[in-house]
Amino acid sequence: MTTPGLTNTLKYHRTKAKLTQYMLAEATGVSRKTINTIENSVFVPSTVLALKIARALNLRVEDIFTLAEPEKTSEPDQN
C-alpha cells in the first residue's frame, strides 16, 4: 500500500473567487510561484499556509485540501 497524497481544488476555488495567483499570494504572504506549485501539486503547503489560503478564500481547509485515497494493492493469500 502506498502513502496517501494530498489533493487540492485550489485553482477551482481561486478562480471562482475571481482572484489571480498574484492576488492570492499577496493575501497570504507568499510568492505567486508558491501558489502555482501548490495548485499543480508540486508543493504541499504548511499547515499555517493552508489555513491562510482557506481564510483568504473564506473556506475551510478541508474544502481545498484532502487526502487522496491510498492505492489498494492485492495482498498474497495466506492459505
Secondary structure, 3 states (H helix, E strand, C coil): CCCCCEEECHHHHHHHCCCCHHHHHHHHCCCHHHHHHHHCCCCCCCHHHHHHHHHHCCCCHHHHEEECCCCCCCCCCCC
